[in-house]
Every structure is written in C-alpha cells, then in structure tokens.
C-alpha cells in the first residue's frame, strides 16, 4: 500500500501526538523516559565504522560485478537487434539463448548477493550485528541501572517534535561502550602477562639454548687451544730429543774417531 505526502504527514503528526501524549501520561505516573540517537552512537564506535567500511567495500564490488553483467546483456541485445536481419534462425536462437542464460545468471547473482539470506545479509550479521548488539546491551544496562521506563530512538522514523538534551543518554551509552572495551583490553593485557607461559617459555628456551651453545663453543675453543698447546709442546720436545740424538751421535762419532786416531798413533 502507498501513501500520499499528505497522508504521510498526517501519520507522522499522529505518531508525534501519540508520543507527546504518552510522555504526559507517563510523567503523571512519575515514569522515567529517555532517548538516544542511534546514528550518533554508531558513528562514534570504531568497530562499527570498520565493519561498515568492510561491508560497503564488498557491496561496491558486488554492484560493480552486476553492473558489468547488465551492460554485457544490453550489448548482446543491441547486437542481436542490429544483426537479426542477416542472421539465420539458428544463430538468432543461439544468441537469444545466450541472453536468457546471462539474464538468469544476473538474477542468480542478485539473489546471492542481496537476497533475504544473501551474502550482504550474512556479512552484515557477521560484522555489524555484534556491534549493534553491544550498543543494545549497553542501553539495557543503563536502563536497568537508572530504571528508565521508555527509551526512544531519535534517529528512527518516529518524529520527535521536541527533545530536551537532558533526556539524551547517547553519550552515556558511548561511555558505557568505551568503559566495557577498556575493561576487556585490560583483562586481555592481564591475561597476556599471567598466562603467556607458552610464549615466555619459548623465549626462555631460546635464551637457555643460546647460553648452552655459547658454553659449548667456549669449551670447544678451550679444548682446541689445549690440543694446540699440547701438540706444540710435543713437537718442541721431539725437536729437542732429535737435536740431543744428533748431538749424541756426533759426540759418539767424534769419540770413535779419536780412539781410532789414538790407536793409529800407538801402532806407529
């Protein structure tokens, strides 16, 4: 069913009067009322902006793919219209079949990307819904703590003819979200300090292994130096022994020669 601008305006005025009357009635009953600006809240939640940017990027890619296929189908139709007069019936049928298949492919992709359970719905549920749930949970906590009876959304379709800023709890919701985020971050930091035993143990093992390797290298160097000194000492002792042997042999040779010379002198 469609409404004219006049009917739409009447509906908004009626809704506004209904809200105003509700406020008056609840005020008489001492009930607490507040409102939020959901658009303002979400625009100031980094996680939502990041999720929305990711979603927008995907949507842009999908629409580009659909637009490209749509232009291709239009080109096929134009080519067929221009060439129909010179084509055989079989060729015409082939081109019409191709157009039909591409149109079916287009409808399939449209349903796949933007259908009720399509990729956009699933991706929004995956990325955006957790942030929206976080906002709604914060609102629920504030409502429970401050005992509000009604909380309206200023950014919704309901027209608020007047809103007093003192009843706006949007910043309160944002502060609650920020506080919850900081609590989670601090909890994660504490968990990382107390429970990263695996990471610390790896570092400790690496340090122990490095120290052990340095110790082994030092010991190997010491053994190598000792072996070198021992070899040098043995060589020196061998050289001394060789020199002594040679000297002894020379002395022995000189002694024998002296004895021979003496015997010759005695015989003469």
Secondary structure, DSSP 8 states (H G I E B T S, - for coil): ----HHHHHHHHHHHHHHHHHHHHHHHHTT--EEEE-HHHHHHT-HHHHHHHHHHHHHHHHHHHHHHHHHHHHHHHHHHHHHHGGGS-HHHHHHHHHHHHHHHHHHHHHHHHHHSTTSHHHHHHHHHTHHHHHHHHHHHHHHHHHHT-SEEEETTSSS--S---GGGB-HHHHHHHHHHHHHHHHHHHHHHHHHHTHHHHHHHHHHHHHHHHHHHHHHHHHHHHHHHHHHHHHHHHHHHHHHHHHHHHHHHHHHHHHHHHHHHHHHH-
